Amino acid sequence: MALGDCWKQLSWFYYQYLLVTALYMLEPWERTVFNSLLISFAGMAIYTGYVFMPQHIMAILHYFEVIQ
């Protein structure tokens, strides 16, 4: 029963995502291309933040002399 409720909730979230982004009007292949690009850009942004943010934060802390 819990798995069915979880699936129902995920389906509802996906439906809301389709409505908010107006993807429900696209054909399935267009929706797949859009979602692939979105996931790719989000993945690149997360990776870039993970790799480069610590360096920038350390530079800022050194600049403001929070750490030596």
mmCIF file of the N, C-alpha and C atoms, coordinates in Angstrom:
data_MODEL
# 
_entry.id   MODEL 
# 
loop_
_atom_site.group_PDB 
_atom_site.id 
_atom_site.type_symbol 
_atom_site.label_atom_id 
_atom_site.label_alt_id 
_atom_site.label_comp_id 
_atom_site.label_asym_id 
_atom_site.label_entity_id 
_atom_site.label_seq_id 
_atom_site.pdbx_PDB_ins_code 
_atom_site.Cartn_x 
_atom_site.Cartn_y 
_atom_site.Cartn_z 
_atom_site.occupancy 
_atom_site.B_iso_or_equiv 
_atom_site.pdbx_formal_charge 
_atom_site.auth_seq_id 
_atom_site.auth_comp_id 
_atom_site.auth_asym_id 
_atom_site.auth_atom_id 
_atom_site.pdbx_PDB_model_num 
ATOM 1   N N  . MET A 1 1  ? 0.818  -1.196 0.000   1.00 0.00 ? 1  MET A N  1 
ATOM 2   C CA . MET A 1 1  ? 0.000  0.000  0.000   1.00 0.00 ? 1  MET A CA 1 
ATOM 3   C C  . MET A 1 1  ? 0.863  1.262  0.000   1.00 0.00 ? 1  MET A C  1 
ATOM 4   N N  . ALA A 1 2  ? 1.941  1.240  0.763   1.00 0.00 ? 2  ALA A N  1 
ATOM 5   C CA . ALA A 1 2  ? 2.798  2.423  0.849   1.00 0.00 ? 2  ALA A CA 1 
ATOM 6   C C  . ALA A 1 2  ? 3.474  2.697  -0.490  1.00 0.00 ? 2  ALA A C  1 
ATOM 7   N N  . LEU A 1 3  ? 3.865  1.649  -1.203  1.00 0.00 ? 3  LEU A N  1 
ATOM 8   C CA . LEU A 1 3  ? 4.511  1.827  -2.502  1.00 0.00 ? 3  LEU A CA 1 
ATOM 9   C C  . LEU A 1 3  ? 3.535  2.430  -3.505  1.00 0.00 ? 3  LEU A C  1 
ATOM 10  N N  . GLY A 1 4  ? 2.301  2.020  -3.450  1.00 0.00 ? 4  GLY A N  1 
ATOM 11  C CA . GLY A 1 4  ? 1.282  2.576  -4.339  1.00 0.00 ? 4  GLY A CA 1 
ATOM 12  C C  . GLY A 1 4  ? 1.030  4.047  -4.045  1.00 0.00 ? 4  GLY A C  1 
ATOM 13  N N  . ASP A 1 5  ? 1.014  4.408  -2.756  1.00 0.00 ? 5  ASP A N  1 
ATOM 14  C CA . ASP A 1 5  ? 0.833  5.814  -2.394  1.00 0.00 ? 5  ASP A CA 1 
ATOM 15  C C  . ASP A 1 5  ? 2.021  6.657  -2.838  1.00 0.00 ? 5  ASP A C  1 
ATOM 16  N N  . CYS A 1 6  ? 3.221  6.104  -2.695  1.00 0.00 ? 6  CYS A N  1 
ATOM 17  C CA . CYS A 1 6  ? 4.425  6.809  -3.128  1.00 0.00 ? 6  CYS A CA 1 
ATOM 18  C C  . CYS A 1 6  ? 4.393  7.031  -4.637  1.00 0.00 ? 6  CYS A C  1 
ATOM 19  N N  . TRP A 1 7  ? 4.022  6.007  -5.385  1.00 0.00 ? 7  TRP A N  1 
ATOM 20  C CA . TRP A 1 7  ? 3.939  6.128  -6.839  1.00 0.00 ? 7  TRP A CA 1 
ATOM 21  C C  . TRP A 1 7  ? 2.881  7.154  -7.244  1.00 0.00 ? 7  TRP A C  1 
ATOM 22  N N  . LYS A 1 8  ? 1.761  7.157  -6.537  1.00 0.00 ? 8  LYS A N  1 
ATOM 23  C CA . LYS A 1 8  ? 0.692  8.105  -6.817  1.00 0.00 ? 8  LYS A CA 1 
ATOM 24  C C  . LYS A 1 8  ? 1.160  9.543  -6.559  1.00 0.00 ? 8  LYS A C  1 
ATOM 25  N N  . GLN A 1 9  ? 1.916  9.747  -5.487  1.00 0.00 ? 9  GLN A N  1 
ATOM 26  C CA . GLN A 1 9  ? 2.444  11.071 -5.162  1.00 0.00 ? 9  GLN A CA 1 
ATOM 27  C C  . GLN A 1 9  ? 3.470  11.524 -6.208  1.00 0.00 ? 9  GLN A C  1 
ATOM 28  N N  . LEU A 1 10 ? 4.362  10.626 -6.623  1.00 0.00 ? 10 LEU A N  1 
ATOM 29  C CA . LEU A 1 10 ? 5.340  10.960 -7.651  1.00 0.00 ? 10 LEU A CA 1 
ATOM 30  C C  . LEU A 1 10 ? 4.655  11.275 -8.982  1.00 0.00 ? 10 LEU A C  1 
ATOM 31  N N  . SER A 1 11 ? 3.623  10.536 -9.307  1.00 0.00 ? 11 SER A N  1 
ATOM 32  C CA . SER A 1 11 ? 2.869  10.810 -10.535 1.00 0.00 ? 11 SER A CA 1 
ATOM 33  C C  . SER A 1 11 ? 2.222  12.183 -10.470 1.00 0.00 ? 11 SER A C  1 
ATOM 34  N N  . TRP A 1 12 ? 1.703  12.538 -9.308  1.00 0.00 ? 12 TRP A N  1 
ATOM 35  C CA . TRP A 1 12 ? 1.080  13.844 -9.130  1.00 0.00 ? 12 TRP A CA 1 
ATOM 36  C C  . TRP A 1 12 ? 2.126  14.960 -9.278  1.00 0.00 ? 12 TRP A C  1 
ATOM 37  N N  . PHE A 1 13 ? 3.324  14.786 -8.701  1.00 0.00 ? 13 PHE A N  1 
ATOM 38  C CA . PHE A 1 13 ? 4.394  15.779 -8.839  1.00 0.00 ? 13 PHE A CA 1 
ATOM 39  C C  . PHE A 1 13 ? 4.818  15.922 -10.301 1.00 0.00 ? 13 PHE A C  1 
ATOM 40  N N  . TYR A 1 14 ? 4.926  14.814 -11.005 1.00 0.00 ? 14 TYR A N  1 
ATOM 41  C CA . TYR A 1 14 ? 5.294  14.869 -12.421 1.00 0.00 ? 14 TYR A CA 1 
ATOM 42  C C  . TYR A 1 14 ? 4.214  15.584 -13.228 1.00 0.00 ? 14 TYR A C  1 
ATOM 43  N N  . TYR A 1 15 ? 2.970  15.320 -12.926 1.00 0.00 ? 15 TYR A N  1 
ATOM 44  C CA . TYR A 1 15 ? 1.866  15.995 -13.610 1.00 0.00 ? 15 TYR A CA 1 
ATOM 45  C C  . TYR A 1 15 ? 1.919  17.496 -13.344 1.00 0.00 ? 15 TYR A C  1 
ATOM 46  N N  . GLN A 1 16 ? 2.187  17.898 -12.114 1.00 0.00 ? 16 GLN A N  1 
ATOM 47  C CA . GLN A 1 16 ? 2.321  19.311 -11.781 1.00 0.00 ? 16 GLN A CA 1 
ATOM 48  C C  . GLN A 1 16 ? 3.488  19.943 -12.530 1.00 0.00 ? 16 GLN A C  1 
ATOM 49  N N  . TYR A 1 17 ? 4.599  19.215 -12.636 1.00 0.00 ? 17 TYR A N  1 
ATOM 50  C CA . TYR A 1 17 ? 5.763  19.687 -13.393 1.00 0.00 ? 17 TYR A CA 1 
ATOM 51  C C  . TYR A 1 17 ? 5.388  19.911 -14.851 1.00 0.00 ? 17 TYR A C  1 
ATOM 52  N N  . LEU A 1 18 ? 4.635  18.992 -15.423 1.00 0.00 ? 18 LEU A N  1 
ATOM 53  C CA . LEU A 1 18 ? 4.202  19.149 -16.810 1.00 0.00 ? 18 LEU A CA 1 
ATOM 54  C C  . LEU A 1 18 ? 3.300  20.364 -16.976 1.00 0.00 ? 18 LEU A C  1 
ATOM 55  N N  . LEU A 1 19 ? 2.427  20.598 -16.030 1.00 0.00 ? 19 LEU A N  1 
ATOM 56  C CA . LEU A 1 19 ? 1.512  21.731 -16.128 1.00 0.00 ? 19 LEU A CA 1 
ATOM 57  C C  . LEU A 1 19 ? 2.229  23.056 -15.937 1.00 0.00 ? 19 LEU A C  1 
ATOM 58  N N  . VAL A 1 20 ? 3.121  23.145 -14.970 1.00 0.00 ? 20 VAL A N  1 
ATOM 59  C CA . VAL A 1 20 ? 3.805  24.400 -14.676 1.00 0.00 ? 20 VAL A CA 1 
ATOM 60  C C  . VAL A 1 20 ? 4.735  24.798 -15.823 1.00 0.00 ? 20 VAL A C  1 
ATOM 61  N N  . THR A 1 21 ? 5.429  23.839 -16.398 1.00 0.00 ? 21 THR A N  1 
ATOM 62  C CA . THR A 1 21 ? 6.369  24.133 -17.481 1.00 0.00 ? 21 THR A CA 1 
ATOM 63  C C  . THR A 1 21 ? 5.707  24.078 -18.859 1.00 0.00 ? 21 THR A C  1 
ATOM 64  N N  . ALA A 1 22 ? 4.436  23.759 -18.920 1.00 0.00 ? 22 ALA A N  1 
ATOM 65  C CA . ALA A 1 22 ? 3.675  23.662 -20.173 1.00 0.00 ? 22 ALA A CA 1 
ATOM 66  C C  . ALA A 1 22 ? 4.236  22.579 -21.091 1.00 0.00 ? 22 ALA A C  1 
ATOM 67  N N  . LEU A 1 23 ? 4.862  21.569 -20.527 1.00 0.00 ? 23 LEU A N  1 
ATOM 68  C CA . LEU A 1 23 ? 5.393  20.475 -21.337 1.00 0.00 ? 23 LEU A CA 1 
ATOM 69  C C  . LEU A 1 23 ? 4.299  19.526 -21.816 1.00 0.00 ? 23 LEU A C  1 
ATOM 70  N N  . TYR A 1 24 ? 3.123  19.610 -21.241 1.00 0.00 ? 24 TYR A N  1 
ATOM 71  C CA . TYR A 1 24 ? 2.041  18.716 -21.644 1.00 0.00 ? 24 TYR A CA 1 
ATOM 72  C C  . TYR A 1 24 ? 1.615  18.974 -23.079 1.00 0.00 ? 24 TYR A C  1 
ATOM 73  N N  . MET A 1 25 ? 1.973  20.153 -23.628 1.00 0.00 ? 25 MET A N  1 
ATOM 74  C CA . MET A 1 25 ? 1.594  20.477 -25.001 1.00 0.00 ? 25 MET A CA 1 
ATOM 75  C C  . MET A 1 25 ? 2.566  19.908 -26.023 1.00 0.00 ? 25 MET A C  1 
ATOM 76  N N  . LEU A 1 26 ? 3.731  19.467 -25.573 1.00 0.00 ? 26 LEU A N  1 
ATOM 77  C CA . LEU A 1 26 ? 4.738  18.962 -26.504 1.00 0.00 ? 26 LEU A CA 1 
ATOM 78  C C  . LEU A 1 26 ? 4.500  17.494 -26.821 1.00 0.00 ? 26 LEU A C  1 
ATOM 79  N N  . GLU A 1 27 ? 5.095  17.080 -27.912 1.00 0.00 ? 27 GLU A N  1 
ATOM 80  C CA . GLU A 1 27 ? 5.056  15.662 -28.262 1.00 0.00 ? 27 GLU A CA 1 
ATOM 81  C C  . GLU A 1 27 ? 6.048  14.922 -27.367 1.00 0.00 ? 27 GLU A C  1 
ATOM 82  N N  . PRO A 1 28 ? 5.873  13.608 -27.221 1.00 0.00 ? 28 PRO A N  1 
ATOM 83  C CA . PRO A 1 28 ? 6.761  12.861 -26.314 1.00 0.00 ? 28 PRO A CA 1 
ATOM 84  C C  . PRO A 1 28 ? 8.245  13.008 -26.629 1.00 0.00 ? 28 PRO A C  1 
ATOM 85  N N  . TRP A 1 29 ? 8.634  13.031 -27.912 1.00 0.00 ? 29 TRP A N  1 
ATOM 86  C CA . TRP A 1 29 ? 10.058 13.146 -28.225 1.00 0.00 ? 29 TRP A CA 1 
ATOM 87  C C  . TRP A 1 29 ? 10.571 14.542 -27.875 1.00 0.00 ? 29 TRP A C  1 
ATOM 88  N N  . GLU A 1 30 ? 9.744  15.570 -28.036 1.00 0.00 ? 30 GLU A N  1 
ATOM 89  C CA . GLU A 1 30 ? 10.152 16.924 -27.661 1.00 0.00 ? 30 GLU A CA 1 
ATOM 90  C C  . GLU A 1 30 ? 10.297 17.045 -26.155 1.00 0.00 ? 30 GLU A C  1 
ATOM 91  N N  . ARG A 1 31 ? 9.392  16.416 -25.437 1.00 0.00 ? 31 ARG A N  1 
ATOM 92  C CA . ARG A 1 31 ? 9.451  16.415 -23.978 1.00 0.00 ? 31 ARG A CA 1 
ATOM 93  C C  . ARG A 1 31 ? 10.719 15.703 -23.495 1.00 0.00 ? 31 ARG A C  1 
ATOM 94  N N  . THR A 1 32 ? 11.088 14.615 -24.167 1.00 0.00 ? 32 THR A N  1 
ATOM 95  C CA . THR A 1 32 ? 12.301 13.875 -23.804 1.00 0.00 ? 32 THR A CA 1 
ATOM 96  C C  . THR A 1 32 ? 13.544 14.720 -24.044 1.00 0.00 ? 32 THR A C  1 
ATOM 97  N N  . VAL A 1 33 ? 13.590 15.416 -25.162 1.00 0.00 ? 33 VAL A N  1 
ATOM 98  C CA . VAL A 1 33 ? 14.735 16.289 -25.459 1.00 0.00 ? 33 VAL A CA 1 
ATOM 99  C C  . VAL A 1 33 ? 14.832 17.402 -24.424 1.00 0.00 ? 33 VAL A C  1 
ATOM 100 N N  . PHE A 1 34 ? 13.716 18.036 -24.111 1.00 0.00 ? 34 PHE A N  1 
ATOM 101 C CA . PHE A 1 34 ? 13.715 19.118 -23.124 1.00 0.00 ? 34 PHE A CA 1 
ATOM 102 C C  . PHE A 1 34 ? 14.169 18.619 -21.762 1.00 0.00 ? 34 PHE A C  1 
ATOM 103 N N  . ASN A 1 35 ? 13.632 17.502 -21.306 1.00 0.00 ? 35 ASN A N  1 
ATOM 104 C CA . ASN A 1 35 ? 14.007 16.961 -20.004 1.00 0.00 ? 35 ASN A CA 1 
ATOM 105 C C  . ASN A 1 35 ? 15.474 16.539 -19.972 1.00 0.00 ? 35 ASN A C  1 
ATOM 106 N N  . SER A 1 36 ? 15.973 15.986 -21.070 1.00 0.00 ? 36 SER A N  1 
ATOM 107 C CA . SER A 1 36 ? 17.387 15.605 -21.138 1.00 0.00 ? 36 SER A CA 1 
ATOM 108 C C  . SER A 1 36 ? 18.287 16.825 -21.021 1.00 0.00 ? 36 SER A C  1 
ATOM 109 N N  . LEU A 1 37 ? 17.947 17.885 -21.737 1.00 0.00 ? 37 LEU A N  1 
ATOM 110 C CA . LEU A 1 37 ? 18.735 19.112 -21.643 1.00 0.00 ? 37 LEU A CA 1 
ATOM 111 C C  . LEU A 1 37 ? 18.665 19.716 -20.246 1.00 0.00 ? 37 LEU A C  1 
ATOM 112 N N  . LEU A 1 38 ? 17.492 19.706 -19.661 1.00 0.00 ? 38 LEU A N  1 
ATOM 113 C CA . LEU A 1 38 ? 17.331 20.247 -18.317 1.00 0.00 ? 38 LEU A CA 1 
ATOM 114 C C  . LEU A 1 38 ? 18.166 19.478 -17.305 1.00 0.00 ? 38 LEU A C  1 
ATOM 115 N N  . ILE A 1 39 ? 18.132 18.164 -17.385 1.00 0.00 ? 39 ILE A N  1 
ATOM 116 C CA . ILE A 1 39 ? 18.918 17.340 -16.456 1.00 0.00 ? 39 ILE A CA 1 
ATOM 117 C C  . ILE A 1 39 ? 20.408 17.540 -16.705 1.00 0.00 ? 39 ILE A C  1 
ATOM 118 N N  . SER A 1 40 ? 20.800 17.669 -17.966 1.00 0.00 ? 40 SER A N  1 
ATOM 119 C CA . SER A 1 40 ? 22.216 17.900 -18.284 1.00 0.00 ? 40 SER A CA 1 
ATOM 120 C C  . SER A 1 40 ? 22.703 19.224 -17.715 1.00 0.00 ? 40 SER A C  1 
ATOM 121 N N  . PHE A 1 41 ? 21.943 20.289 -17.923 1.00 0.00 ? 41 PHE A N  1 
ATOM 122 C CA . PHE A 1 41 ? 22.344 21.598 -17.403 1.00 0.00 ? 41 PHE A CA 1 
ATOM 123 C C  . PHE A 1 41 ? 22.363 21.616 -15.889 1.00 0.00 ? 41 PHE A C  1 
ATOM 124 N N  . ALA A 1 42 ? 21.377 20.994 -15.265 1.00 0.00 ? 42 ALA A N  1 
ATOM 125 C CA . ALA A 1 42 ? 21.351 20.941 -13.800 1.00 0.00 ? 42 ALA A CA 1 
ATOM 126 C C  . ALA A 1 42 ? 22.537 20.144 -13.277 1.00 0.00 ? 42 ALA A C  1 
ATOM 127 N N  . GLY A 1 43 ? 22.854 19.038 -13.931 1.00 0.00 ? 43 GLY A N  1 
ATOM 128 C CA . GLY A 1 43 ? 24.012 18.239 -13.518 1.00 0.00 ? 43 GLY A CA 1 
ATOM 129 C C  . GLY A 1 43 ? 25.313 19.000 -13.657 1.00 0.00 ? 43 GLY A C  1 
ATOM 130 N N  . MET A 1 44 ? 25.459 19.737 -14.767 1.00 0.00 ? 44 MET A N  1 
ATOM 131 C CA . MET A 1 44 ? 26.675 20.532 -14.952 1.00 0.00 ? 44 MET A CA 1 
ATOM 132 C C  . MET A 1 44 ? 26.779 21.636 -13.914 1.00 0.00 ? 44 MET A C  1 
ATOM 133 N N  . ALA A 1 45 ? 25.665 22.269 -13.582 1.00 0.00 ? 45 ALA A N  1 
ATOM 134 C CA . ALA A 1 45 ? 25.676 23.336 -12.579 1.00 0.00 ? 45 ALA A CA 1 
ATOM 135 C C  . ALA A 1 45 ? 26.040 22.789 -11.203 1.00 0.00 ? 45 ALA A C  1 
ATOM 136 N N  . ILE A 1 46 ? 25.493 21.645 -10.847 1.00 0.00 ? 46 ILE A N  1 
ATOM 137 C CA . ILE A 1 46 ? 25.811 21.038 -9.550  1.00 0.00 ? 46 ILE A CA 1 
ATOM 138 C C  . ILE A 1 46 ? 27.268 20.629 -9.504  1.00 0.00 ? 46 ILE A C  1 
ATOM 139 N N  . TYR A 1 47 ? 27.773 20.021 -10.570 1.00 0.00 ? 47 TYR A N  1 
ATOM 140 C CA . TYR A 1 47 ? 29.174 19.618 -10.621 1.00 0.00 ? 47 TYR A CA 1 
ATOM 141 C C  . TYR A 1 47 ? 30.101 20.831 -10.523 1.00 0.00 ? 47 TYR A C  1 
ATOM 142 N N  . THR A 1 48 ? 29.791 21.886 -11.275 1.00 0.00 ? 48 THR A N  1 
ATOM 143 C CA . THR A 1 48 ? 30.614 23.087 -11.247 1.00 0.00 ? 48 THR A CA 1 
ATOM 144 C C  . THR A 1 48 ? 30.601 23.719 -9.862  1.00 0.00 ? 48 THR A C  1 
ATOM 145 N N  . GLY A 1 49 ? 29.453 23.762 -9.243  1.00 0.00 ? 49 GLY A N  1 
ATOM 146 C CA . GLY A 1 49 ? 29.374 24.293 -7.885  1.00 0.00 ? 49 GLY A CA 1 
ATOM 147 C C  . GLY A 1 49 ? 30.171 23.456 -6.905  1.00 0.00 ? 49 GLY A C  1 
ATOM 148 N N  . TYR A 1 50 ? 30.126 22.160 -7.059  1.00 0.00 ? 50 TYR A N  1 
ATOM 149 C CA . TYR A 1 50 ? 30.855 21.262 -6.165  1.00 0.00 ? 50 TYR A CA 1 
ATOM 150 C C  . TYR A 1 50 ? 32.365 21.407 -6.330  1.00 0.00 ? 50 TYR A C  1 
ATOM 151 N N  . VAL A 1 51 ? 32.817 21.606 -7.571  1.00 0.00 ? 51 VAL A N  1 
ATOM 152 C CA . VAL A 1 51 ? 34.251 21.678 -7.835  1.00 0.00 ? 51 VAL A CA 1 
ATOM 153 C C  . VAL A 1 51 ? 34.814 23.065 -7.519  1.00 0.00 ? 51 VAL A C  1 
ATOM 154 N N  . PHE A 1 52 ? 34.125 24.122 -7.926  1.00 0.00 ? 52 PHE A N  1 
ATOM 155 C CA . PHE A 1 52 ? 34.713 25.454 -7.865  1.00 0.00 ? 52 PHE A CA 1 
ATOM 156 C C  . PHE A 1 52 ? 34.279 26.296 -6.668  1.00 0.00 ? 52 PHE A C  1 
ATOM 157 N N  . MET A 1 53 ? 33.146 26.033 -6.059  1.00 0.00 ? 53 MET A N  1 
ATOM 158 C CA . MET A 1 53 ? 32.686 26.863 -4.947  1.00 0.00 ? 53 MET A CA 1 
ATOM 159 C C  . MET A 1 53 ? 33.638 26.857 -3.756  1.00 0.00 ? 53 MET A C  1 
ATOM 160 N N  . PRO A 1 54 ? 34.230 25.738 -3.355  1.00 0.00 ? 54 PRO A N  1 
ATOM 161 C CA . PRO A 1 54 ? 35.162 25.793 -2.230  1.00 0.00 ? 54 PRO A CA 1 
ATOM 162 C C  . PRO A 1 54 ? 36.342 26.734 -2.487  1.00 0.00 ? 54 PRO A C  1 
ATOM 163 N N  . GLN A 1 55 ? 36.848 26.768 -3.711  1.00 0.00 ? 55 GLN A N  1 
ATOM 164 C CA . GLN A 1 55 ? 37.953 27.670 -4.041  1.00 0.00 ? 55 GLN A CA 1 
ATOM 165 C C  . GLN A 1 55 ? 37.520 29.126 -3.916  1.00 0.00 ? 55 GLN A C  1 
ATOM 166 N N  . HIS A 1 56 ? 36.330 29.442 -4.401  1.00 0.00 ? 56 HIS A N  1 
ATOM 167 C CA . HIS A 1 56 ? 35.846 30.814 -4.337  1.00 0.00 ? 56 HIS A CA 1 
ATOM 168 C C  . HIS A 1 56 ? 35.561 31.219 -2.894  1.00 0.00 ? 56 HIS A C  1 
ATOM 169 N N  . ILE A 1 57 ? 35.002 30.320 -2.137  1.00 0.00 ? 57 ILE A N  1 
ATOM 170 C CA . ILE A 1 57 ? 34.716 30.631 -0.732  1.00 0.00 ? 57 ILE A CA 1 
ATOM 171 C C  . ILE A 1 57 ? 36.012 30.879 0.031   1.00 0.00 ? 57 ILE A C  1 
ATOM 172 N N  . MET A 1 58 ? 37.021 30.052 -0.205  1.00 0.00 ? 58 MET A N  1 
ATOM 173 C CA . MET A 1 58 ? 38.317 30.257 0.462   1.00 0.00 ? 58 MET A CA 1 
ATOM 174 C C  . MET A 1 58 ? 38.936 31.582 0.036   1.00 0.00 ? 58 MET A C  1 
ATOM 175 N N  . ALA A 1 59 ? 38.835 31.956 -1.237  1.00 0.00 ? 59 ALA A N  1 
ATOM 176 C CA . ALA A 1 59 ? 39.374 33.233 -1.705  1.00 0.00 ? 59 ALA A CA 1 
ATOM 177 C C  . ALA A 1 59 ? 38.663 34.402 -1.041  1.00 0.00 ? 59 ALA A C  1 
ATOM 178 N N  . ILE A 1 60 ? 37.358 34.303 -0.896  1.00 0.00 ? 60 ILE A N  1 
ATOM 179 C CA . ILE A 1 60 ? 36.590 35.362 -0.235  1.00 0.00 ? 60 ILE A CA 1 
ATOM 180 C C  . ILE A 1 60 ? 36.984 35.466 1.228   1.00 0.00 ? 60 ILE A C  1 
ATOM 181 N N  . LEU A 1 61 ? 37.119 34.333 1.899   1.00 0.00 ? 61 LEU A N  1 
ATOM 182 C CA . LEU A 1 61 ? 37.500 34.357 3.315   1.00 0.00 ? 61 LEU A CA 1 
ATOM 183 C C  . LEU A 1 61 ? 38.906 34.922 3.505   1.00 0.00 ? 61 LEU A C  1 
ATOM 184 N N  . HIS A 1 62 ? 39.816 34.613 2.604   1.00 0.00 ? 62 HIS A N  1 
ATOM 185 C CA . HIS A 1 62 ? 41.159 35.193 2.672   1.00 0.00 ? 62 HIS A CA 1 
ATOM 186 C C  . HIS A 1 62 ? 41.121 36.693 2.394   1.00 0.00 ? 62 HIS A C  1 
ATOM 187 N N  . TYR A 1 63 ? 40.298 37.101 1.460   1.00 0.00 ? 63 TYR A N  1 
ATOM 188 C CA . TYR A 1 63 ? 40.212 38.518 1.103   1.00 0.00 ? 63 TYR A CA 1 
ATOM 189 C C  . TYR A 1 63 ? 39.712 39.346 2.297   1.00 0.00 ? 63 TYR A C  1 
ATOM 190 N N  . PHE A 1 64 ? 38.699 38.857 2.981   1.00 0.00 ? 64 PHE A N  1 
ATOM 191 C CA . PHE A 1 64 ? 38.147 39.566 4.118   1.00 0.00 ? 64 PHE A CA 1 
ATOM 192 C C  . PHE A 1 64 ? 38.874 39.244 5.428   1.00 0.00 ? 64 PHE A C  1 
ATOM 193 N N  . GLU A 1 65 ? 39.956 38.505 5.307   1.00 0.00 ? 65 GLU A N  1 
ATOM 194 C CA . GLU A 1 65 ? 40.818 38.154 6.436   1.00 0.00 ? 65 GLU A CA 1 
ATOM 195 C C  . GLU A 1 65 ? 40.069 37.449 7.560   1.00 0.00 ? 65 GLU A C  1 
ATOM 196 N N  . VAL A 1 66 ? 39.120 36.633 7.181   1.00 0.00 ? 66 VAL A N  1 
ATOM 197 C CA . VAL A 1 66 ? 38.406 35.813 8.162   1.00 0.00 ? 66 VAL A CA 1 
ATOM 198 C C  . VAL A 1 66 ? 39.322 34.662 8.589   1.00 0.00 ? 66 VAL A C  1 
ATOM 199 N N  . ILE A 1 67 ? 40.058 34.138 7.627   1.00 0.00 ? 67 ILE A N  1 
ATOM 200 C CA . ILE A 1 67 ? 41.063 33.124 7.923   1.00 0.00 ? 67 ILE A CA 1 
ATOM 201 C C  . ILE A 1 67 ? 42.384 33.596 7.353   1.00 0.00 ? 67 ILE A C  1 
ATOM 202 N N  . GLN A 1 68 ? 43.462 33.126 7.898   1.00 0.00 ? 68 GLN A N  1 
ATOM 203 C CA . GLN A 1 68 ? 44.807 33.574 7.462   1.00 0.00 ? 68 GLN A CA 1 
ATOM 204 C C  . GLN A 1 68 ? 45.378 32.633 6.458   1.00 0.00 ? 68 GLN A C  1 
# 
